[in-house]
Structure formats: structure tokens, C-alpha cells
Amino acid sequence: MKKLILSLGLLLSAAALADDSKAVTFEGKITGVVCASCKAHITAALTQKLPDVVSVDVKPGEDAESQKIIIITRDESLTKDKAVDALGAYAKNYQILSLAKK
């Protein structure tokens, strides 16, 4: 029984890893992110409205005006417009300036 459970666990792990290999990374610039709550709002909006999004990260940008946004998703057709639409009301506070597949 233990071997069966172990085998099942390994199969599920392998399936999860295989699924992550299909993920695509998009990078861009975003403005208005000034704190951890801002990052949490963006992450929640994008992951809830775009079901294929695996993760969202916001890091300091190259200039003081904007930050770098990194979205990992299984949707290769993600666009800046789709991401802006997913922000909903938050799009007033956070402006995605660019977004491109890496």
C-alpha cells in the first residue's frame, strides 16, 4: 500500500512539473506599485481574472517611475490589453505600460 501511495505521489509530482514546463514568461513595465499591498492587489486581480496565470511578481524597475512586472502563465496569447482588463478598477491606480513574451 505504501508503494502504491508513493508511486501515485511521484506521478502527480511529475504531472505538475510537466505542466509547469508549458508555462510562458511575460515581462513588462507597470507604474503605481508602491507597497506590498499594491503588489497583492495586482497579483490577486491577475490570477483571479486570468485563470492560466501561474504567478505574478513586481520588482523595482530600471527607473524610479516604473516597476518591472513578470507574469508566468500557460496562456501564450496573453496581451497587455488582457492584463489591463483583468486589473479592472485597479487599472486606475496601476498602469501596465508594456508587456511582452520572453
Secondary structure, DSSP 8 states (H G I E B T S, - for coil): -HHHHHHHHHHHHHHHHHHHTT-EEEEEEEE---SHHHHHHHHHHHHHHSTTEEEEEEEE-SSSS-EEEEEEES-TT--HHHHHHHHGGGGGT-EEEEEEE-
